[in-house]
Amino acid sequence: MNRPPPRPLYTPAQRQRRDASPWTVVQGVLAPLQFLVFLVSLVLVLRCLATGQGEVLATGSVLVKTLALYAIMVTGCLWEKAVFGRYLFAPAFYWEDVFSMAVLALHTAYLVALATGWLDTRQQLLLALAAYASYAINATQFLLKLRAARLDAARSGAASPAPGTRRATS
C-alpha cells in the first residue's frame, strides 16, 4: 500500500512566523530550564517520600516547577498565537494541548492541596509525582513533534526548526 506523504507540520508562512517570533527563542530557553527544574524537584520529592526529610525543599521545588510550567504555558500560548493565529488547540498541536490541560490541572491541584491543607504532606507529594508523570508524557509528545518537524524540514529542504519549536509543558 502506498501511503500519502505526511502532512507538513508547518506551512511555509507558519514556518516563517515561527522563525521570526521571539516566543520561539523563549520556548527554546524555558523548555530545557523547566526540564532541569523537574529533574531536581523529582529527586527532592522522591528523597522526602523515602526518608521523610527535606519536606521544605521538596515543597519549594514543586512550587518552582509549577511556576516554570505556568510560564512555559503562557508563553507557549503566545507562540501558538503568533504562528497559528490561535492561543491553543491549533490543529498541529491539538493533542499536545489537550494533554497539557491535564498537566496544568494536576499541578494546580497540588497548589490547591498545599494552600488548603486538603491533603497531608505525603499525599501532596504523591500528587506532585502524578503531575510530574503527566508532564513527562507531555514533554515526550512535544519532543516527538519537534522531531517530526525536523524530519519534515529535512524532507522539504527547509531550514531546521529553531530549538523549542513549541513548548514542552508541561
C-alpha positions in Angstrom: 0.0 0.0 0.0 1.2 3.4 -0.9 0.7 6.0 1.9 0.3 9.6 1.1 3.3 11.7 2.4 2.7 13.0 5.9 1.1 16.5 6.1 3.8 19.0 6.9 3.6 20.4 10.5 4.0 24.0 9.3 3.0 25.7 6.1 5.8 27.9 4.6 4.0 31.0 6.1 3.8 29.4 9.5 7.4 28.3 9.4 8.4 31.9 8.6 6.3 33.2 11.5 7.7 30.6 13.8 11.3 31.5 12.9 10.5 35.3 13.3 8.7 35.0 16.6 10.6 36.0 19.8 8.5 33.4 21.5 10.3 30.6 19.7 13.5 31.7 21.5 11.7 32.0 24.8 10.3 28.5 24.4 13.8 27.2 23.5 15.2 28.6 26.8 12.2 27.7 29.0 11.8 24.1 27.9 15.2 22.8 29.0 15.2 25.0 32.1 11.8 23.6 33.1 13.2 20.1 32.5 16.2 20.8 34.7 13.9 22.1 37.5 11.7 19.0 37.0 14.7 16.6 37.5 15.9 18.4 40.6 12.5 18.5 42.1 11.8 14.9 41.3 14.9 13.9 43.2 13.9 16.1 46.2 10.3 14.8 46.2 11.5 11.1 46.0 14.0 11.7 48.7 11.4 13.3 51.0 9.0 10.4 50.4 11.7 7.8 51.0 13.3 9.4 54.1 10.7 11.8 55.5 13.4 14.5 55.4 13.6 17.7 53.3 9.9 18.5 53.2 10.5 22.2 52.8 13.0 21.7 50.0 10.7 19.3 48.2 7.7 21.5 48.6 9.6 24.6 47.4 10.9 22.7 44.4 7.4 21.7 43.4 6.3 25.3 43.6 9.2 26.4 41.4 8.4 23.6 38.9 4.8 24.7 38.8 5.7 28.3 38.2 8.0 27.2 35.4 5.1 25.2 33.9 2.8 28.2 34.1 5.5 30.4 32.5 6.0 28.0 29.6 2.3 27.5 29.1 1.6 31.3 28.9 4.5 31.9 26.6 3.6 28.8 24.6 0.1 30.2 24.0 1.6 33.4 22.8 3.9 31.4 20.5 0.9 29.4 19.2 -1.0 32.6 18.5 2.0 34.1 16.7 2.5 31.0 14.5 -1.0 29.6 14.0 -3.3 32.5 14.9 -4.9 30.9 18.0 -3.8 30.7 21.5 -4.5 27.0 22.0 -5.6 23.9 20.1 -4.1 24.7 16.7 -4.6 21.6 14.6 -0.8 20.9 14.5 -0.6 20.8 18.3 -4.2 19.8 19.3 -3.5 16.6 21.2 -0.4 18.1 22.9 -2.5 21.0 24.1 -5.3 18.7 25.3 -2.8 16.7 27.4 -1.2 20.0 28.6 -4.6 20.8 30.2 -4.3 17.6 32.3 -0.8 18.6 33.3 -1.9 22.0 34.3 -4.9 20.6 36.2 -2.6 18.2 38.3 -0.1 20.9 39.1 -2.9 23.3 40.0 -4.5 20.6 42.2 -1.1 20.4 44.0 -1.2 24.1 44.7 -4.8 23.9 46.0 -3.9 21.0 48.2 -0.9 22.8 49.6 -2.8 26.1 50.2 -5.8 24.5 51.8 -4.2 21.6 53.6 -6.6 19.3 51.7 -4.0 16.5 51.7 -1.2 15.7 54.1 2.4 16.2 53.0 2.8 12.6 51.7 -0.4 12.8 49.7 0.7 16.2 48.3 4.0 14.8 47.2 2.3 11.8 45.6 0.0 14.3 43.8 3.2 16.1 42.7 4.5 12.8 41.3 1.3 12.3 39.3 1.7 15.8 37.9 5.3 15.0 37.1 4.3 11.8 35.3 1.8 13.7 33.2 4.5 16.4 32.5 6.9 13.7 31.3 4.3 12.3 28.9 3.5 15.7 27.6 7.2 16.7 27.2 7.6 13.5 25.2 4.7 14.5 23.0 6.4 17.8 22.2 9.8 16.2 21.6 8.2 13.8 19.1 6.5 16.7 17.4 9.9 18.6 17.3 11.5 15.5 15.7 8.6 15.3 13.2 9.2 19.0 12.4 12.9 18.4 11.8 12.2 15.4 9.6 9.7 17.5 7.7 12.1 20.3 7.3 14.8 17.8 6.0 12.3 16.3 3.5 11.3 19.7 2.2 14.8 21.2 2.2 13.7 23.9 4.6 15.8 25.2 7.4 15.6 23.1 10.6 13.1 24.2 13.2 14.5 26.5 15.8 15.1 25.0 19.2 12.0 25.0 21.3 9.7 24.9 18.3 6.8 24.5 20.7 6.6 24.5 24.4 7.5 21.3 26.1 5.0 21.7 29.0 4.2 20.6 30.9 
